[in-house]
Amino acid sequence: MRIAVTGAAGNLGHFVIESLINRGVAAADIVAIVRNEEKAADLAERGVALGVASYEDEAALSASFQGVDRLVLISGSEVGKRTAQHTNIINAAKAAGVSLIAYTSLLNIETSDLSLGEEHRETEQLLADSGVEYALLRNGWYWENYASAIDSGKAMGKFFGAAGEAKVSGAARKDYAEAAAVVITSENQGGKVYELAGAPALSYQGIADAAAEVIGSPVTYVNQTVAEYQQVLEGAGLPAEIAAMIADWDRSIEKGALYSESTDLQDLIGRPSTSAAEALA
């Protein structure tokens, strides 16, 4: 069985390949799809095959997928371009005869109003219409997304946000990667939907406490309005458009967009998900 992983030079894709190897998949049976071959030199040195193709190049993707049985489709990182990119990947996989696609979607996608959600919903529909068997890996937030709590905690003893008392069911990237590796190497996965939520869920003060554990000094969560949080992000150097998007995510998070009591993640990986403190460390 030959398995391809898109976005393999990125953090999540790299962890997926590590997890596949740890599960006994031979490196020669893994194809790492990358834009830049140099960024995957470490994988090539381990015997992983490289397929050089951007998400925009359907012909190159199709060539890279030749002989591939199963595909882990890591969602693209370019917000606003992902539906078109994922269309290319799905079409190329279908043309190459890939039998199963596991796609990294978003937790609670059916009800979430996170701005990231629309492209994930569109991609899930593309998969449903493709005729290729697929599994949905609806990933929660990465604890690593809150690394800013370390920086602001060290500098000011504070962690800023606009999520109120909401809780986030986060986990580490490596947890989601391991779950993807389990699904893509298991049988009868077509049509499966996994709501992948870490536990325990933490409030933003809980995340601040995790940062405090890492740096060894107290960190207090400062709850703000979305507009105030956007100003903080801009003050930290983010472009206004990006700051507005990230601040608005907290508006959705406050409404429960990233909270779930699902145990799918723990069930798949066979262990507790990684704590926020461990992930941030």
HELIX and SHEET records of a PDB file:
HELIX    1   1 ASN A   11  ASN A   22  1                                  12    
HELIX    2   2 ALA A   27  ASP A   29  5                                   3    
HELIX    3   3 GLU A   37  ALA A   40  5                                   4    
HELIX    4   4 ALA A   41  GLU A   45  1                                   5    
HELIX    5   5 GLU A   58  SER A   64  1                                   7    
HELIX    6   6 ARG A   82  ALA A   96  1                                  15    
HELIX    7   7 GLY A  117  SER A  130  1                                  14    
HELIX    8   8 TRP A  143  TYR A  146  5                                   4    
HELIX    9   9 SER A  148  MET A  156  1                                   9    
HELIX   10  10 ARG A  173  ILE A  184  1                                  12    
HELIX   11  11 TYR A  204  ILE A  215  1                                  12    
HELIX   12  12 VAL A  226  GLY A  235  1                                  10    
HELIX   13  13 ALA A  240  GLU A  254  1                                  15    
HELIX   14  14 ASP A  264  ILE A  269  1                                   6    
HELIX   15  15 ALA A  276  LEU A  280  1                                   5    
SHEET    1   A 7 ALA A  49  VAL A  52  0                                        
SHEET    2   A 7 ILE A  30  VAL A  34  1                                        
SHEET    3   A 7 ILE A   3  VAL A   5  1                                        
SHEET    4   A 7 ARG A  70  LEU A  73  1                                        
SHEET    5   A 7 LEU A 100  LEU A 106  1                                        
SHEET    6   A 7 GLU A 133  ASN A 139  1                                        
SHEET    7   A 7 VAL A 193  LEU A 196  1                                        
SHEET    1   B 2 LYS A 158  GLY A 161  0                                        
SHEET    2   B 2 THR A 220  ASN A 223  1                                        
SHEET    1   C 2 LYS A 167  VAL A 168  0                                        
SHEET    2   C 2 LEU A 202  SER A 203 -1                                        
END                                                                             
